Amino acid sequence: MNRIRTSFNIIFQSLKLMQLHPKLVFFPVLNFIGMFGILAFFALPLMFETNIFSVVDDFPQVMQQMQEMG
């Protein structure tokens, strides 16, 4: 129980500090943007079902189309 109280104490002290110095809000926002970027890096291939193997399988067709155009 003491750990939970200490954790909340630290959170409230951090929020008070950010109220006194609004420029410090930049760091949590930057952290959120970075976290979102990493999440997108791993989630987007899963959402669109793409992987390196599908690119390798399509490579001969792409090369053939390029030769036909050029």
Backbone atoms as SQL, in Angstrom:
CREATE TABLE atoms (id INTEGER PRIMARY KEY, chain TEXT, resi INTEGER, resn TEXT, atom TEXT, x REAL, y REAL, z REAL);
INSERT INTO atoms VALUES
  (1, 'A', 1, 'MET', 'N', 0.825, -1.201, 0.000),
  (2, 'A', 1, 'MET', 'CA', 0.000, 0.000, 0.000),
  (3, 'A', 1, 'MET', 'C', 0.865, 1.260, 0.000),
  (4, 'A', 2, 'ASN', 'N', 2.011, 1.162, 0.623),
  (5, 'A', 2, 'ASN', 'CA', 2.899, 2.315, 0.697),
  (6, 'A', 2, 'ASN', 'C', 3.476, 2.646, -0.684),
  (7, 'A', 3, 'ARG', 'N', 3.705, 1.629, -1.506),
  (8, 'A', 3, 'ARG', 'CA', 4.242, 1.865, -2.846),
  (9, 'A', 3, 'ARG', 'C', 3.231, 2.620, -3.705),
  (10, 'A', 4, 'ILE', 'N', 1.963, 2.272, -3.576),
  (11, 'A', 4, 'ILE', 'CA', 0.924, 2.956, -4.357),
  (12, 'A', 4, 'ILE', 'C', 0.842, 4.415, -3.942),
  (13, 'A', 5, 'ARG', 'N', 0.882, 4.667, -2.652),
  (14, 'A', 5, 'ARG', 'CA', 0.832, 6.047, -2.151),
  (15, 'A', 5, 'ARG', 'C', 2.040, 6.837, -2.646),
  (16, 'A', 6, 'THR', 'N', 3.205, 6.208, -2.614),
  (17, 'A', 6, 'THR', 'CA', 4.415, 6.874, -3.094),
  (18, 'A', 6, 'THR', 'C', 4.319, 7.169, -4.588),
  (19, 'A', 7, 'SER', 'N', 3.782, 6.215, -5.356),
  (20, 'A', 7, 'SER', 'CA', 3.628, 6.417, -6.802),
  (21, 'A', 7, 'SER', 'C', 2.713, 7.593, -7.094),
  (22, 'A', 8, 'PHE', 'N', 1.575, 7.648, -6.428),
  (23, 'A', 8, 'PHE', 'CA', 0.652, 8.769, -6.639),
  (24, 'A', 8, 'PHE', 'C', 1.272, 10.084, -6.185),
  (25, 'A', 9, 'ASN', 'N', 2.042, 10.042, -5.128),
  (26, 'A', 9, 'ASN', 'CA', 2.731, 11.237, -4.654),
  (27, 'A', 9, 'ASN', 'C', 3.680, 11.771, -5.732),
  (28, 'A', 10, 'ILE', 'N', 4.422, 10.875, -6.347),
  (29, 'A', 10, 'ILE', 'CA', 5.362, 11.285, -7.403),
  (30, 'A', 10, 'ILE', 'C', 4.599, 11.845, -8.602),
  (31, 'A', 11, 'ILE', 'N', 3.485, 11.220, -8.963),
  (32, 'A', 11, 'ILE', 'CA', 2.681, 11.712, -10.091),
  (33, 'A', 11, 'ILE', 'C', 2.180, 13.116, -9.814),
  (34, 'A', 12, 'PHE', 'N', 1.636, 13.346, -8.627),
  (35, 'A', 12, 'PHE', 'CA', 1.103, 14.672, -8.297),
  (36, 'A', 12, 'PHE', 'C', 2.201, 15.717, -8.230),
  (37, 'A', 13, 'GLN', 'N', 3.361, 15.347, -7.714),
  (38, 'A', 13, 'GLN', 'CA', 4.478, 16.290, -7.684),
  (39, 'A', 13, 'GLN', 'C', 4.946, 16.632, -9.092),
  (40, 'A', 14, 'SER', 'N', 4.936, 15.642, -9.974),
  (41, 'A', 14, 'SER', 'CA', 5.326, 15.887, -11.365),
  (42, 'A', 14, 'SER', 'C', 4.343, 16.828, -12.051),
  (43, 'A', 15, 'LEU', 'N', 3.055, 16.619, -11.808),
  (44, 'A', 15, 'LEU', 'CA', 2.042, 17.500, -12.401),
  (45, 'A', 15, 'LEU', 'C', 2.161, 18.930, -11.879),
  (46, 'A', 16, 'LYS', 'N', 2.429, 19.075, -10.589),
  (47, 'A', 16, 'LYS', 'CA', 2.625, 20.415, -10.027),
  (48, 'A', 16, 'LYS', 'C', 3.843, 21.093, -10.651),
  (49, 'A', 17, 'LEU', 'N', 4.899, 20.322, -10.854),
  (50, 'A', 17, 'LEU', 'CA', 6.107, 20.878, -11.461),
  (51, 'A', 17, 'LEU', 'C', 5.840, 21.327, -12.886),
  (52, 'A', 18, 'MET', 'N', 5.041, 20.543, -13.621),
  (53, 'A', 18, 'MET', 'CA', 4.711, 20.931, -14.997),
  (54, 'A', 18, 'MET', 'C', 3.799, 22.157, -15.023),
  (55, 'A', 19, 'GLN', 'N', 2.996, 22.357, -13.988),
  (56, 'A', 19, 'GLN', 'CA', 2.190, 23.578, -13.916),
  (57, 'A', 19, 'GLN', 'C', 3.084, 24.794, -13.690),
  (58, 'A', 20, 'LEU', 'N', 4.115, 24.621, -12.884),
  (59, 'A', 20, 'LEU', 'CA', 5.028, 25.734, -12.629),
  (60, 'A', 20, 'LEU', 'C', 5.914, 26.035, -13.834),
  (61, 'A', 21, 'HIS', 'N', 6.279, 25.006, -14.578),
  (62, 'A', 21, 'HIS', 'CA', 7.163, 25.143, -15.740),
  (63, 'A', 21, 'HIS', 'C', 6.493, 24.480, -16.946),
  (64, 'A', 22, 'PRO', 'N', 5.628, 25.192, -17.655),
  (65, 'A', 22, 'PRO', 'CA', 4.863, 24.595, -18.765),
  (66, 'A', 22, 'PRO', 'C', 5.727, 24.031, -19.897),
  (67, 'A', 23, 'LYS', 'N', 6.953, 24.496, -20.024),
  (68, 'A', 23, 'LYS', 'CA', 7.817, 23.978, -21.086),
  (69, 'A', 23, 'LYS', 'C', 8.147, 22.502, -20.878),
  (70, 'A', 24, 'LEU', 'N', 8.015, 22.005, -19.663),
  (71, 'A', 24, 'LEU', 'CA', 8.315, 20.604, -19.385),
  (72, 'A', 24, 'LEU', 'C', 7.273, 19.659, -19.981),
  (73, 'A', 25, 'VAL', 'N', 6.148, 20.177, -20.405),
  (74, 'A', 25, 'VAL', 'CA', 5.117, 19.342, -21.030),
  (75, 'A', 25, 'VAL', 'C', 5.628, 18.806, -22.372),
  (76, 'A', 26, 'PHE', 'N', 6.608, 19.473, -22.933),
  (77, 'A', 26, 'PHE', 'CA', 7.189, 19.055, -24.200),
  (78, 'A', 26, 'PHE', 'C', 7.699, 17.612, -24.150),
  (79, 'A', 27, 'PHE', 'N', 8.306, 17.207, -23.050),
  (80, 'A', 27, 'PHE', 'CA', 8.899, 15.875, -22.962),
  (81, 'A', 27, 'PHE', 'C', 7.863, 14.753, -22.969),
  (82, 'A', 28, 'PRO', 'N', 6.769, 14.825, -22.210),
  (83, 'A', 28, 'PRO', 'CA', 5.758, 13.766, -22.334),
  (84, 'A', 28, 'PRO', 'C', 5.114, 13.730, -23.718),
  (85, 'A', 29, 'VAL', 'N', 4.941, 14.897, -24.337),
  (86, 'A', 29, 'VAL', 'CA', 4.362, 14.932, -25.686),
  (87, 'A', 29, 'VAL', 'C', 5.326, 14.280, -26.675),
  (88, 'A', 30, 'LEU', 'N', 6.600, 14.585, -26.567),
  (89, 'A', 30, 'LEU', 'CA', 7.609, 13.976, -27.425),
  (90, 'A', 30, 'LEU', 'C', 7.662, 12.460, -27.213),
  (91, 'A', 31, 'ASN', 'N', 7.541, 12.032, -25.972),
  (92, 'A', 31, 'ASN', 'CA', 7.521, 10.610, -25.652),
  (93, 'A', 31, 'ASN', 'C', 6.312, 9.932, -26.305),
  (94, 'A', 32, 'PHE', 'N', 5.154, 10.573, -26.249),
  (95, 'A', 32, 'PHE', 'CA', 3.945, 10.011, -26.850),
  (96, 'A', 32, 'PHE', 'C', 4.091, 9.890, -28.362),
  (97, 'A', 33, 'ILE', 'N', 4.661, 10.899, -28.999),
  (98, 'A', 33, 'ILE', 'CA', 4.854, 10.864, -30.453),
  (99, 'A', 33, 'ILE', 'C', 5.816, 9.734, -30.831),
  (100, 'A', 34, 'GLY', 'N', 6.885, 9.589, -30.086),
  (101, 'A', 34, 'GLY', 'CA', 7.829, 8.511, -30.356),
  (102, 'A', 34, 'GLY', 'C', 7.209, 7.145, -30.148),
  (103, 'A', 35, 'MET', 'N', 6.431, 7.000, -29.091),
  (104, 'A', 35, 'MET', 'CA', 5.772, 5.729, -28.817),
  (105, 'A', 35, 'MET', 'C', 4.766, 5.396, -29.915),
  (106, 'A', 36, 'PHE', 'N', 4.042, 6.397, -30.376),
  (107, 'A', 36, 'PHE', 'CA', 3.076, 6.193, -31.451),
  (108, 'A', 36, 'PHE', 'C', 3.788, 5.793, -32.743),
  (109, 'A', 37, 'GLY', 'N', 4.942, 6.396, -33.000),
  (110, 'A', 37, 'GLY', 'CA', 5.715, 6.050, -34.184),
  (111, 'A', 37, 'GLY', 'C', 6.203, 4.606, -34.152),
  (112, 'A', 38, 'ILE', 'N', 6.675, 4.168, -33.009),
  (113, 'A', 38, 'ILE', 'CA', 7.133, 2.784, -32.876),
  (114, 'A', 38, 'ILE', 'C', 5.964, 1.823, -33.022),
  (115, 'A', 39, 'LEU', 'N', 4.844, 2.161, -32.412),
  (116, 'A', 39, 'LEU', 'CA', 3.640, 1.326, -32.536),
  (117, 'A', 39, 'LEU', 'C', 3.203, 1.229, -33.994),
  (118, 'A', 40, 'ALA', 'N', 3.209, 2.339, -34.701),
  (119, 'A', 40, 'ALA', 'CA', 2.818, 2.340, -36.110),
  (120, 'A', 40, 'ALA', 'C', 3.782, 1.505, -36.942),
  (121, 'A', 41, 'PHE', 'N', 5.073, 1.574, -36.615),
  (122, 'A', 41, 'PHE', 'CA', 6.081, 0.816, -37.356),
  (123, 'A', 41, 'PHE', 'C', 5.794, -0.684, -37.306),
  (124, 'A', 42, 'PHE', 'N', 5.327, -1.166, -36.157),
  (125, 'A', 42, 'PHE', 'CA', 5.043, -2.583, -36.026),
  (126, 'A', 42, 'PHE', 'C', 3.609, -2.942, -36.394),
  (127, 'A', 43, 'ALA', 'N', 2.663, -2.025, -36.214),
  (128, 'A', 43, 'ALA', 'CA', 1.248, -2.344, -36.427),
  (129, 'A', 43, 'ALA', 'C', 0.828, -2.217, -37.886),
  (130, 'A', 44, 'LEU', 'N', 1.375, -1.264, -38.620),
  (131, 'A', 44, 'LEU', 'CA', 0.941, -1.061, -40.004),
  (132, 'A', 44, 'LEU', 'C', 1.176, -2.279, -40.900),
  (133, 'A', 45, 'PRO', 'N', 2.317, -2.944, -40.816),
  (134, 'A', 45, 'PRO', 'CA', 2.457, -4.154, -41.637),
  (135, 'A', 45, 'PRO', 'C', 1.438, -5.236, -41.274),
  (136, 'A', 46, 'LEU', 'N', 1.073, -5.325, -40.016),
  (137, 'A', 46, 'LEU', 'CA', 0.061, -6.304, -39.622),
  (138, 'A', 46, 'LEU', 'C', -1.311, -5.923, -40.155),
  (139, 'A', 47, 'MET', 'N', -1.599, -4.633, -40.173),
  (140, 'A', 47, 'MET', 'CA', -2.899, -4.170, -40.645),
  (141, 'A', 47, 'MET', 'C', -3.047, -4.365, -42.147),
  (142, 'A', 48, 'PHE', 'N', -1.978, -4.159, -42.899),
  (143, 'A', 48, 'PHE', 'CA', -2.057, -4.260, -44.350),
  (144, 'A', 48, 'PHE', 'C', -1.561, -5.607, -44.870),
  (145, 'A', 49, 'GLU', 'N', -1.211, -6.507, -43.964),
  (146, 'A', 49, 'GLU', 'CA', -0.775, -7.859, -44.296),
  (147, 'A', 49, 'GLU', 'C', 0.345, -7.868, -45.334),
  (148, 'A', 50, 'THR', 'N', 1.310, -7.015, -45.121),
  (149, 'A', 50, 'THR', 'CA', 2.470, -6.997, -46.017),
  (150, 'A', 50, 'THR', 'C', 3.667, -7.537, -45.260),
  (151, 'A', 51, 'ASN', 'N', 4.543, -8.159, -45.971),
  (152, 'A', 51, 'ASN', 'CA', 5.797, -8.606, -45.381),
  (153, 'A', 51, 'ASN', 'C', 6.835, -8.700, -46.483),
  (154, 'A', 52, 'ILE', 'N', 8.038, -8.984, -46.121),
  (155, 'A', 52, 'ILE', 'CA', 9.134, -9.015, -47.089),
  (156, 'A', 52, 'ILE', 'C', 8.968, -10.166, -48.068),
  (157, 'A', 53, 'PHE', 'N', 8.317, -11.229, -47.648),
  (158, 'A', 53, 'PHE', 'CA', 8.169, -12.387, -48.515),
  (159, 'A', 53, 'PHE', 'C', 7.215, -12.112, -49.665),
  (160, 'A', 54, 'SER', 'N', 6.169, -11.326, -49.422),
  (161, 'A', 54, 'SER', 'CA', 5.262, -10.989, -50.527),
  (162, 'A', 54, 'SER', 'C', 5.971, -10.101, -51.539),
  (163, 'A', 55, 'VAL', 'N', 6.872, -9.245, -51.093),
  (164, 'A', 55, 'VAL', 'CA', 7.629, -8.388, -52.003),
  (165, 'A', 55, 'VAL', 'C', 8.574, -9.238, -52.845),
  (166, 'A', 56, 'VAL', 'N', 9.208, -10.212, -52.244),
  (167, 'A', 56, 'VAL', 'CA', 10.130, -11.091, -52.962),
  (168, 'A', 56, 'VAL', 'C', 9.369, -11.920, -53.988),
  (169, 'A', 57, 'ASP', 'N', 8.168, -12.387, -53.645),
  (170, 'A', 57, 'ASP', 'CA', 7.369, -13.174, -54.583),
  (171, 'A', 57, 'ASP', 'C', 6.919, -12.340, -55.777),
  (172, 'A', 58, 'ASP', 'N', 6.673, -11.054, -55.579),
  (173, 'A', 58, 'ASP', 'CA', 6.193, -10.186, -56.654),
  (174, 'A', 58, 'ASP', 'C', 7.325, -9.589, -57.488),
  (175, 'A', 59, 'PHE', 'N', 8.561, -9.777, -57.065),
  (176, 'A', 59, 'PHE', 'CA', 9.697, -9.139, -57.724),
  (177, 'A', 59, 'PHE', 'C', 9.809, -9.490, -59.211),
  (178, 'A', 60, 'PRO', 'N', 9.678, -10.760, -59.622),
  (179, 'A', 60, 'PRO', 'CA', 9.780, -11.051, -61.060),
  (180, 'A', 60, 'PRO', 'C', 8.717, -10.337, -61.898),
  (181, 'A', 61, 'GLN', 'N', 7.518, -10.214, -61.386),
  (182, 'A', 61, 'GLN', 'CA', 6.461, -9.514, -62.121),
  (183, 'A', 61, 'GLN', 'C', 6.792, -8.034, -62.254),
  (184, 'A', 62, 'VAL', 'N', 7.309, -7.457, -61.203),
  (185, 'A', 62, 'VAL', 'CA', 7.675, -6.034, -61.234),
  (186, 'A', 62, 'VAL', 'C', 8.799, -5.815, -62.247),
  (187, 'A', 63, 'MET', 'N', 9.792, -6.689, -62.235),
  (188, 'A', 63, 'MET', 'CA', 10.902, -6.554, -63.188),
  (189, 'A', 63, 'MET', 'C', 10.415, -6.692, -64.622),
  (190, 'A', 64, 'GLN', 'N', 9.486, -7.608, -64.856),
  (191, 'A', 64, 'GLN', 'CA', 8.944, -7.791, -66.204),
  (192, 'A', 64, 'GLN', 'C', 8.176, -6.549, -66.664),
  (193, 'A', 65, 'GLN', 'N', 7.400, -5.957, -65.783),
  (194, 'A', 65, 'GLN', 'CA', 6.656, -4.744, -66.131),
  (195, 'A', 65, 'GLN', 'C', 7.604, -3.591, -66.416),
  (196, 'A', 66, 'MET', 'N', 8.693, -3.503, -65.657),
  (197, 'A', 66, 'MET', 'CA', 9.660, -2.441, -65.884),
  (198, 'A', 66, 'MET', 'C', 10.351, -2.608, -67.235),
  (199, 'A', 67, 'GLN', 'N', 10.643, -3.841, -67.616),
  (200, 'A', 67, 'GLN', 'CA', 11.292, -4.089, -68.905),
  (201, 'A', 67, 'GLN', 'C', 10.347, -3.780, -70.057),
  (202, 'A', 68, 'GLU', 'N', 9.055, -4.055, -69.866),
  (203, 'A', 68, 'GLU', 'CA', 8.075, -3.756, -70.912),
  (204, 'A', 68, 'GLU', 'C', 7.902, -2.257, -71.102),
  (205, 'A', 69, 'MET', 'N', 8.001, -1.488, -70.002),
  (206, 'A', 69, 'MET', 'CA', 7.844, -0.036, -70.109),
  (207, 'A', 69, 'MET', 'C', 9.090, 0.621, -70.712),
  (208, 'A', 70, 'GLY', 'N', 10.248, 0.079, -70.441),
  (209, 'A', 70, 'GLY', 'CA', 11.486, 0.750, -70.846),
  (210, 'A', 70, 'GLY', 'C', 12.094, 0.133, -72.012);
